[in-house]
Amino acid sequence: MRLIFAGTPEFSANALRAILAAGHSVRLVLTQPDRPSGRGMTLHASPVKELALASGIEVFQPLSLKDSSAQDRVRAVGADVIVVAAYGLILPQAVLDLPRFGCINIHASLLPRWRGAAPIQRAILAGDSETGVCIMQMEAGLDTGPVLLSSSLPINIEDTAASLHDKLAGLGARQIVEALEKLPLPSTPQPEVGVTYAAKIDKSEAPLDWRLSAAQLARQVRAFNPFPGASTNLNGQTIKVWGAEVVDSATQDKAPGIVVAADRQGIVVACGDSSLRLTELQKAGGKRLSAASFLAGTSLPAGAVFALPTLELP
């Protein structure tokens, strides 16, 4: 099958790798323009671009697909289908209509739940017990198209955004290969009930509000690992929290943010409901440390206070 692949991050690269291994003819790869990153802010290619170039595939990096010249470049390929996975650019109707089988998207949720940019993190934050991958026929709307294939998997209590990403990337890669082998596939319209939107994760969401329940904060730590990293403030210094677990402790008389105990097992902090044990922390500019290593260099007696975040006025 002659196809175009559109994607940018590692999630997408997993799918492209599987498509190539299955023997499909990828004639063009669309990916985001190179972005500056690192201390020197030098330009870096996306994981998809690196894989495409290593595989001898032509790469096209338009700023937009809305102009006619970009559309002509895509049209010239004569693709049977365009596979899209976390590409990052809107595909206008003119592009959606080009291939014989249209454009199909690999989406990391069980649609219609968590349409949008950050379905993996939002599913963890919400306490969902399962998620999955949908192969969707693309429409002009945001993740509104009918579903061609879907598969679910459980969200485990230890899953972070990073670990769940890797599971879903593997599942998506397998699903898209199956879908391509079976095209054209019957489609199922998404139900109108149960639609939720996964807004892009913002760094302003990182601070831990100790007035929330320990269960909510534990999910926040997991959902924001690796980006942007849940954070708190101790004596004016920002501390990243990379590992945490809910513990049962008598904290009814403790204000949220108070350190109840601190030992090799972790730092127990009173929350709005129950307590949270911090097991992996990081000072600004430092390395990630276990609680035991963190405490070896930081005095944190019982009664110390992790500050509450400042609430923004509406």
URKAKA-V873171 format. One record per backbone hydrogen bond with DSSP energy under -1.0 kcal/mol. NH is the residue of the N-H (numbers start at 0). CO is the residue of the C=O. Records with the same first field share a line. If there is no record, write none. Layout:
BEGIN
NH->CO, CO
END
This chain:
BEGIN
2->24
3->80
4->27
5->82
6->29
12->8
13->9
14->10
15->11
16->12
17->13
18->14
19->15
20->16
21->17
22->19
23->18
24->0
25->23
26->2
28->57
29->4
30->59
34->43
36->41
40->37
41->36
43->34
47->7
49->45
50->46
51->47
52->48
53->49
54->50
55->52
56->51
59->28
70->66
71->67
72->68
73->69
74->70
75->71
76->73
77->74
79->1
81->101
82->3
83->103
84->5
94->91
95->91
96->92
97->94
100->79
103->81
104->135
105->83
106->133
108->106
110->108
112->109
114->195
117->197
121->117
122->118
123->119
124->120
125->121
126->123
127->122
130->152
132->150
133->106
134->148
135->104
136->145
137->102
146->187
147->134
148->134
150->132
152->130
154->128
158->155
160->221
161->224
163->159
164->160
165->161
166->162
167->163
168->164
169->165
170->166
171->167
172->168
173->169
174->170
175->171
176->172
177->173
178->174
179->175
180->176
187->146
195->111
197->114
198->196
204->201
205->202
207->230
211->208
213->272
216->212
217->213
218->214
219->215
220->216
221->217
222->218
223->219
224->221
228->223
230->205
231->238
233->236
236->233
238->231
239->281
240->229
241->279
242->279
244->276
246->274
250->248
253->250
256->269
257->254
258->303
259->267
260->267
262->265
265->262
266->277
267->260
268->275
269->257
270->273
271->211
274->246
275->268
276->244
277->266
278->242
279->242
280->288
281->239
285->282
288->280
290->278
293->289
294->290
295->291
296->293
302->258
303->300
305->256
306->232
END
